[in-house]
Amino acid sequence: MDKQSLTAVILTYNEENIIKHCLEALNFVDEIIVFDSFSTDKTSEIAKQHKVKFVQHKFVNYAAQRNAALKEVSKECHWILMVDADEIVTLELKEEIKILKQ
């Protein structure tokens, strides 16, 4: 069986204090999309230091932002992990996901 691809999508707005930790915890995914609502702090600079697809989109509401972010995910992607910028994926969750996506 081929390895299934996993993309993490992170919605952000002024998350400079936590985004680095969030991104580092996602080091096991195939792609990370940071979908930003035009942050005015250093969120974009920090995110761009990591291997991410960085997209900015005007925030209308949470549902619209999430739906717009999903349009950035490759059609070939098998799994999508939605993560808030202030969430850090635990080692236990990381290991469980790695087993499930084999």
C-alpha positions as CSV (number, residue, x, y, z in Angstrom):
1,M,0.0,0.0,0.0
2,D,1.3,3.5,-0.9
3,K,1.9,5.9,1.9
4,Q,-1.0,8.3,2.3
5,S,-0.3,12.0,2.2
6,L,-1.1,14.3,5.1
7,T,-1.5,18.1,5.0
8,A,-1.7,20.2,8.1
9,V,-3.7,23.5,7.8
10,I,-3.2,26.2,10.4
11,L,-5.4,29.3,10.5
12,T,-3.4,32.2,11.9
13,Y,-3.7,35.8,13.0
14,N,-1.0,37.4,15.2
15,E,0.4,34.1,16.5
16,E,4.1,35.0,16.8
17,N,4.3,33.8,20.4
18,I,3.3,30.2,19.5
19,I,3.4,29.5,15.8
20,K,7.0,28.2,15.9
21,H,6.1,25.5,18.4
22,C,3.0,24.5,16.5
23,L,5.0,24.2,13.2
24,E,7.8,22.2,14.9
25,A,5.3,19.7,16.3
26,L,4.1,19.1,12.7
27,N,7.4,17.9,11.4
28,F,5.9,14.6,10.4
29,V,3.3,15.8,7.9
30,D,3.9,16.0,4.1
31,E,2.8,19.6,3.7
32,I,1.9,22.5,6.0
33,I,-0.4,25.3,4.9
34,V,-0.4,28.4,7.0
35,F,-3.5,30.3,6.1
36,D,-3.1,33.8,7.6
37,S,-5.6,36.6,8.1
38,F,-3.0,39.4,7.4
39,S,-1.2,39.2,10.8
40,T,0.4,42.4,11.9
41,D,3.0,40.8,14.1
42,K,5.9,38.5,13.1
43,T,3.7,35.4,12.3
44,S,4.5,35.5,8.6
45,E,8.2,35.9,9.1
46,I,8.3,33.0,11.5
47,A,6.1,30.7,9.4
48,K,8.2,31.5,6.3
49,Q,11.3,30.3,8.1
50,H,9.8,26.8,8.0
51,K,8.9,24.7,4.9
52,V,5.3,25.9,4.6
53,K,2.9,27.1,2.0
54,F,2.0,30.6,3.3
55,V,-1.3,32.1,2.1
56,Q,-3.0,35.3,3.2
57,H,-6.7,35.7,3.0
58,K,-9.0,38.4,4.5
59,F,-11.0,37.0,7.5
60,V,-14.8,37.1,7.0
61,N,-15.7,34.5,9.5
62,Y,-14.2,31.2,10.8
63,A,-16.2,28.9,8.5
64,A,-15.4,30.9,5.4
65,Q,-11.7,31.1,6.4
66,R,-11.6,27.3,6.9
67,N,-13.3,26.6,3.6
68,A,-11.0,28.9,1.8
69,A,-8.0,27.3,3.4
70,L,-9.2,23.8,2.3
71,K,-9.2,25.0,-1.3
72,E,-5.4,25.3,-1.0
73,V,-4.9,21.6,-0.2
74,S,-3.8,19.4,-3.1
75,K,-6.5,17.2,-4.6
76,E,-4.1,14.3,-4.2
77,C,-3.9,14.7,-0.5
78,H,-5.4,11.8,1.5
79,W,-5.7,13.4,4.9
80,I,-6.1,16.9,6.3
81,L,-5.2,17.8,9.9
82,M,-6.8,21.1,11.0
83,V,-4.7,22.7,13.8
84,D,-5.2,25.9,15.6
85,A,-2.0,27.9,15.9
86,D,-2.1,27.6,19.7
87,E,-2.4,23.8,19.5
88,I,0.7,21.6,19.8
89,V,0.4,18.1,18.4
90,T,1.6,15.7,21.1
91,L,4.1,12.9,20.5
92,E,1.3,10.4,21.2
93,L,-1.0,11.9,18.6
94,K,1.9,12.1,16.1
95,E,2.7,8.4,16.5
96,E,-0.9,7.4,16.2
97,I,-1.3,9.4,13.0
98,K,1.9,8.0,11.5
99,I,0.5,4.5,12.1
100,L,-2.9,5.3,10.6
101,K,-1.5,6.9,7.4
102,Q,0.8,4.1,6.4
